[in-house]
Amino acid sequence: MKVAIFLRDLGLGGVERCAVLVGEGLVARGFDVTLVLLGGNRNLWASRIHGVKVVDLSGEWRPLKPLTWLRGWRAARRIAIDHDVVIAGTFLLPLYMAYAATRGLGKRVLAWVHGPMYELDDFARMNPVHRFACQYIYRRLGELVFVSLHARDSLARWLRQEPGKGWQVLPNFIDDDAGAASPAAAPVAVRGSGDPLRLLFVGRIAVEKQPQLWLDTLAALAAKGVAAALTIVGDGPLEGWLRAEAGARGLGDRLTFAGRQDHVTPYLHDADVLLLTSSFEGCPLVVLEAMALGLPVVSTNAGGVYELFGERRCDFVVEEASGEALAALIVALDRPVLSAFLLARARHYAAAATLEQWAALLR
């Protein structure tokens, strides 16, 4: 079976990472998988791509140049004709092209929904034309795949309808090659009694990640007599603001900026707590990787993240998005008990199980 996944490009985002991991897993199970790049020719996953094909159509299709639209559509349609299943890897351009390129072909088309669309639109205020176009297509596709129940319910709310019969939840999974520990392993961070608590954030330094909460949390911990330092793996538009604000609040020496990294496992190994402060999430991969290492997570109530913790949600998620609440939960962590729970919980998100679900769905 030949499967084409339409993407914007292959940057370091969670969508692209999921596409590569699922694609490679399907290839190992006998599928022929092609990743189709529509909006750019970046491929930051070349070292991880072995069996998946990558086709760059970004030179054919230029969204801001209408004269290229027909040529781009024809190129995408040739891909669709040659494949049994076409998957829109995300919304906007991949969704539009997957839908347009398959019209009249009788092909099976799936839309992959990674984030909570209602919350995303409420936060970013989608262009009305894009909102109408995305909603129009989602309502007309019979099969949608979601990374979490929250993402599914959020789309239903956004579309103002009940979840469809062809809507399935296939969660993200723990990358076997990420260097994660086995479920029997112990937490890996070792800290001396005089060392500061090592907090870690992985992601974009952007408004939706609420970086002000990082500083509020450090300040709240200090007020409780807990010395803590935060390492930030990632970059983003608010990095300059964060540096200036940390300096103004006397917290500059508590932050380490590691920049964008291809592999975050070494940073997870060295941390005491993973801090997640997002406004919304679908099924964050970094939390799954922390889980597989038994690394405690403290998170805002960011939608899909709470599903990862099952019945122990309250041990990891604060209901109030404040530095005080995050600091209080960090101080209250029973690390040995929670680490053991996370290591056991990681079995629910093993790559093999989810990839078999993907294979069964496509077959």
C-alpha positions as CSV (number, residue, x, y, z in Angstrom):
1,M,0.0,0.0,0.0
2,K,1.3,3.4,-0.9
3,V,0.7,6.3,1.5
4,A,1.4,10.0,0.8
5,I,1.6,12.5,3.8
6,F,1.3,16.1,2.7
7,L,3.3,18.5,4.9
8,R,4.5,22.1,4.7
9,D,8.1,21.1,5.1
10,L,10.3,19.0,7.5
11,G,11.3,21.4,10.2
12,L,11.7,20.5,13.8
13,G,8.1,20.9,14.9
14,G,6.0,18.2,16.5
15,V,3.9,17.6,13.3
16,E,7.0,17.0,11.2
17,R,8.5,14.7,13.8
18,C,5.3,12.7,14.0
19,A,5.2,12.3,10.3
20,V,8.7,11.0,10.1
21,L,8.3,8.6,13.0
22,V,4.9,7.2,11.8
23,G,6.2,7.1,8.2
24,E,9.3,5.1,9.1
25,G,7.3,2.8,11.3
26,L,4.9,2.1,8.5
27,V,7.7,1.4,6.1
28,A,9.1,-1.1,8.5
29,R,5.6,-2.8,8.3
30,G,5.6,-3.0,4.6
31,F,4.0,0.2,3.5
32,D,5.4,2.6,0.8
33,V,5.4,6.1,2.3
34,T,6.1,9.4,0.7
35,L,6.4,12.7,2.6
36,V,5.3,15.5,0.2
37,L,6.7,19.0,1.0
38,L,4.5,21.8,-0.2
39,G,5.6,25.0,1.5
40,G,9.4,24.7,1.8
41,N,12.3,22.4,1.1
42,R,13.7,22.2,4.7
43,N,14.6,18.7,5.7
44,L,16.0,18.7,9.2
45,W,15.2,15.0,9.7
46,A,17.5,13.6,7.0
47,S,19.5,11.6,9.6
48,R,16.3,9.9,10.8
49,I,14.8,9.1,7.3
50,H,15.9,5.8,5.9
51,G,12.9,4.1,4.2
52,V,10.5,7.0,3.6
53,K,10.6,8.9,0.3
54,V,10.7,12.7,0.4
55,V,9.3,14.7,-2.6
56,D,9.7,18.5,-2.6
57,L,6.8,20.2,-4.5
58,S,7.5,23.7,-2.9
59,G,9.1,24.9,-6.2
60,E,6.0,24.1,-8.1
61,W,3.5,25.6,-5.7
62,R,3.9,29.2,-4.3
63,P,0.9,30.2,-2.2
64,L,1.6,33.9,-2.8
65,K,2.0,33.5,-6.5
66,P,-1.3,32.5,-8.1
67,L,0.3,31.8,-11.5
68,T,1.9,28.7,-9.8
69,W,-1.3,27.3,-8.3
70,L,-2.3,25.2,-11.3
71,R,1.2,23.8,-11.7
72,G,1.4,23.0,-8.0
73,W,-2.1,21.3,-8.1
74,R,-1.1,19.2,-11.0
75,A,2.1,18.1,-9.3
76,A,0.2,17.2,-6.1
77,R,-2.5,15.4,-8.1
78,R,0.2,13.2,-9.8
79,I,1.3,12.2,-6.3
80,A,-2.3,11.5,-5.3
81,I,-2.9,9.4,-8.4
82,D,0.1,7.2,-7.6
83,H,-0.9,6.6,-4.0
84,D,-3.6,4.6,-2.3
85,V,-4.1,6.9,0.7
86,V,-3.4,10.6,1.0
87,I,-3.0,12.1,4.5
88,A,-3.2,15.8,5.2
89,G,-0.4,16.1,7.8
90,T,-1.8,19.2,9.3
91,F,-4.3,22.0,8.5
92,L,-4.0,24.9,6.1
93,L,-1.8,24.2,3.0
94,P,-1.5,20.4,3.5
95,L,-5.2,20.1,4.2
96,Y,-6.2,22.3,1.2
97,M,-3.9,20.4,-1.2
98,A,-4.8,16.9,0.0
99,Y,-8.4,17.7,-0.5
100,A,-8.1,19.6,-3.8
101,A,-5.6,17.1,-5.4
102,T,-7.8,14.1,-4.8
103,R,-11.1,15.5,-6.0
104,G,-12.8,13.0,-8.4
105,L,-10.1,10.3,-7.9
106,G,-11.9,8.1,-5.5
107,K,-8.8,8.1,-3.2
108,R,-8.9,7.5,0.5
109,V,-8.1,10.8,2.2
110,L,-7.4,11.3,6.0
111,A,-6.8,14.4,7.9
112,W,-4.4,14.3,10.8
113,V,-5.3,16.7,13.6
114,H,-2.5,17.3,16.1
115,G,-3.8,20.2,18.2
116,P,-7.0,21.5,19.7
117,M,-8.4,23.6,16.9
118,Y,-11.0,25.5,19.0
119,E,-8.4,26.7,21.5
120,L,-5.9,27.4,18.7
121,D,-8.3,29.6,16.8
122,D,-9.5,31.3,20.0
123,F,-5.8,32.1,20.8
124,A,-4.5,33.0,17.3
125,R,-7.7,34.3,15.6
126,M,-7.5,32.5,12.3
127,N,-8.1,34.4,9.2
128,P,-11.8,34.1,8.4
129,V,-11.1,32.8,4.9
130,H,-8.9,30.1,6.3
131,R,-11.3,29.3,9.1
132,F,-14.1,28.8,6.5
133,A,-11.9,26.7,4.2
134,C,-10.6,24.4,7.0
135,Q,-14.0,23.9,8.5
136,Y,-15.5,23.2,5.1
137,I,-13.0,20.5,4.3
138,Y,-13.0,18.9,7.8
139,R,-16.8,18.5,7.6
140,R,-16.5,16.7,4.3
141,L,-13.8,14.2,5.1
142,G,-15.0,11.0,6.5
143,E,-11.8,10.0,8.3
144,L,-9.9,12.1,10.8
145,V,-7.1,11.0,13.0
146,F,-6.5,12.8,16.3
147,V,-3.5,12.6,18.7
148,S,-5.8,12.9,21.8
149,L,-9.4,12.8,22.9
150,H,-9.1,16.5,23.7
151,A,-8.0,17.3,20.2
152,R,-11.0,15.3,18.9
153,D,-13.5,17.0,21.1
154,S,-12.0,20.4,20.4
155,L,-12.5,20.0,16.7
156,A,-16.1,18.9,17.2
157,R,-16.6,22.1,19.3
158,W,-14.9,24.2,16.6
159,L,-17.1,22.6,13.9
160,R,-20.2,22.8,16.1
161,Q,-21.0,19.1,15.6
162,E,-20.7,15.8,17.3
163,P,-17.6,13.7,16.6
164,G,-18.0,11.7,13.4
165,K,-18.1,8.0,13.1
166,G,-14.8,8.0,11.2
167,W,-12.9,10.0,13.8
168,Q,-10.2,8.0,15.5
169,V,-7.7,8.8,18.3
170,L,-4.2,7.5,17.7
171,P,-1.9,9.1,20.3
172,N,1.7,10.1,19.8
173,F,4.2,7.6,21.0
174,I,7.6,7.4,22.6
175,D,10.4,7.4,20.0
176,D,12.4,4.2,20.3
177,D,15.5,5.9,19.0
178,A,15.3,8.8,21.5
179,G,17.5,7.1,24.0
180,A,14.7,6.6,26.5
181,A,15.2,4.3,29.4
182,S,13.4,1.0,29.7
183,P,10.3,0.9,32.0
184,A,12.5,-0.8,34.6
185,A,15.0,2.0,34.7
186,A,15.3,4.4,37.6
187,P,15.2,8.2,37.3
188,V,18.5,9.3,35.9
189,A,19.1,12.8,37.4
190,V,21.4,12.9,40.4
191,R,21.5,16.0,42.4
192,G,23.7,17.0,45.4
193,S,22.0,18.4,48.4
194,G,23.4,21.9,47.8
195,D,22.5,22.0,44.1
196,P,19.6,24.0,42.8
197,L,16.6,22.1,41.5
198,R,17.0,21.6,37.8
199,L,13.9,22.6,35.8
200,L,13.7,22.0,32.1
201,F,11.5,23.6,29.4
202,V,11.6,22.2,25.8
203,G,9.8,24.2,23.0
204,R,9.3,27.5,21.4
205,I,9.8,30.7,23.4
206,A,6.5,32.1,22.3
207,V,3.3,33.6,23.6
208,E,1.4,30.3,23.6
209,K,4.0,28.8,25.9
210,Q,3.5,31.5,28.5
211,P,7.2,32.1,29.3
212,Q,6.3,34.6,32.0
213,L,5.2,31.6,34.1
214,W,8.8,30.3,34.0
215,L,10.0,33.4,35.8
216,D,7.0,33.5,38.1
217,T,7.7,29.8,39.1
218,L,11.4,30.5,39.8
219,A,10.4,33.5,41.9
220,A,7.7,31.5,43.8
221,L,10.2,28.7,44.5
222,A,12.7,31.2,45.8
223,A,10.1,32.6,48.1
224,K,9.6,29.1,49.5
225,G,13.3,28.7,50.1
226,V,13.9,26.4,47.1
227,A,16.8,27.3,44.9
228,A,16.0,26.4,41.3
229,A,17.4,26.9,37.8
230,L,15.7,26.6,34.4
231,T,17.3,25.3,31.2
232,I,15.4,26.3,28.1
233,V,15.8,24.1,25.0
234,G,14.4,26.0,22.1
235,D,14.2,29.4,20.6
236,G,11.5,31.8,19.5
237,P,10.3,35.4,19.1
238,L,10.1,36.1,22.9
239,E,13.7,35.1,23.6
240,G,14.9,38.8,23.8
241,W,12.0,39.8,26.0
242,L,12.7,36.8,28.3
243,R,16.3,37.6,28.7
244,A,15.5,41.3,29.5
245,E,12.7,40.4,31.9
246,A,14.8,37.8,33.7
247,G,17.6,40.4,34.2
248,A,15.1,43.0,35.4
249,R,13.7,40.6,38.0
250,G,17.1,39.4,39.1
251,L,16.6,35.9,37.7
252,G,19.1,36.1,34.8
253,D,21.6,33.8,36.4
254,R,18.8,31.2,36.9
255,L,18.3,30.7,33.2
256,T,20.3,28.7,30.7
257,F,19.5,29.1,27.0
258,A,20.5,25.9,25.2
259,G,18.9,26.9,21.8
260,R,17.2,24.6,19.4
261,Q,18.4,21.0,19.6
262,D,17.8,17.9,17.5
263,H,18.1,15.6,20.5
264,V,16.6,16.6,23.8
265,T,17.2,13.3,25.7
266,P,20.5,14.4,27.2
267,Y,18.7,17.4,28.7
268,L,15.9,15.2,30.1
269,H,18.5,13.0,31.7
270,D,20.0,16.0,33.5
271,A,16.7,17.5,34.7
272,D,14.8,17.0,38.0
273,V,11.5,18.3,36.6
274,L,10.1,19.0,33.1
275,L,8.1,22.2,33.2
276,L,5.3,22.6,30.6
277,T,3.4,25.9,30.6
278,S,1.5,25.9,27.3
279,S,-1.9,27.5,26.8
280,F,-2.9,24.5,24.7
281,E,-1.4,21.2,23.6
282,G,-2.5,18.2,21.5
283,C,-0.2,15.3,22.7
284,P,3.2,16.7,23.5
285,L,6.0,14.4,22.5
286,V,8.5,15.8,25.1
287,V,6.1,14.8,27.9
288,L,6.1,11.2,26.5
289,E,9.9,11.2,26.4
290,A,10.1,12.5,30.0
291,M,7.6,9.8,31.0
292,A,9.8,7.1,29.6
293,L,12.7,8.3,31.7
294,G,10.6,8.6,34.9
295,L,11.2,12.3,34.9
296,P,8.4,14.1,36.8
297,V,6.4,16.7,34.8
298,V,4.6,19.8,36.1
299,S,2.2,21.3,33.6
300,T,-0.5,23.8,33.1
301,N,-3.9,22.5,32.2
302,A,-3.0,22.5,28.5
303,G,-5.7,20.2,27.1
304,G,-4.3,16.9,25.7
305,V,-1.4,16.8,28.2
306,Y,-3.6,15.7,31.1
307,E,-4.7,12.5,29.3
308,L,-1.1,11.2,29.4
309,F,-1.3,10.9,33.2
310,G,-4.6,8.9,33.5
311,E,-6.0,8.8,37.0
312,R,-3.1,10.7,38.5
313,R,-3.7,13.9,36.6
314,C,-3.7,16.0,39.8
315,D,-0.1,14.9,40.6
316,F,1.2,16.6,37.4
317,V,-1.3,19.3,36.3
318,V,-2.2,22.5,38.0
319,E,-5.7,24.0,37.3
320,E,-4.5,27.6,37.8
321,A,-1.9,28.8,35.4
322,S,0.3,30.7,37.9
323,G,3.8,30.5,39.2
324,E,2.5,30.0,42.7
325,A,0.5,26.9,41.7
326,L,3.4,25.5,39.6
327,A,5.9,26.0,42.4
328,A,3.6,24.5,45.0
329,L,3.2,21.3,42.9
330,I,6.9,21.1,42.3
331,V,7.6,21.3,46.0
332,A,4.9,18.7,46.7
333,L,6.3,16.1,44.2
334,D,7.0,12.7,45.6
335,R,9.6,12.0,43.0
336,P,10.3,8.3,43.6
337,V,6.6,7.4,43.6
338,L,5.7,9.5,40.6
339,S,8.8,8.3,38.6
340,A,7.7,4.7,39.1
341,F,4.2,5.6,38.0
342,L,5.5,7.4,34.8
343,L,7.7,4.5,33.9
344,A,4.8,2.1,34.1
345,R,2.5,4.5,32.3
346,A,5.0,4.8,29.5
347,R,4.0,1.3,28.4
348,H,0.7,2.7,27.1
349,Y,2.6,4.9,24.7
350,A,5.1,2.4,23.2
351,A,5.8,2.9,19.6
352,A,5.0,-0.6,18.5
353,A,1.4,-0.5,19.8
354,T,0.5,2.8,18.1
355,L,2.2,1.9,14.9
356,E,0.2,-1.3,14.7
357,Q,-2.9,0.8,15.2
358,W,-1.8,3.0,12.3
359,A,-1.1,-0.1,10.1
360,A,-4.5,-1.6,11.0
361,L,-6.3,1.7,10.2
362,L,-4.7,2.0,6.8
363,R,-5.2,-1.6,5.9
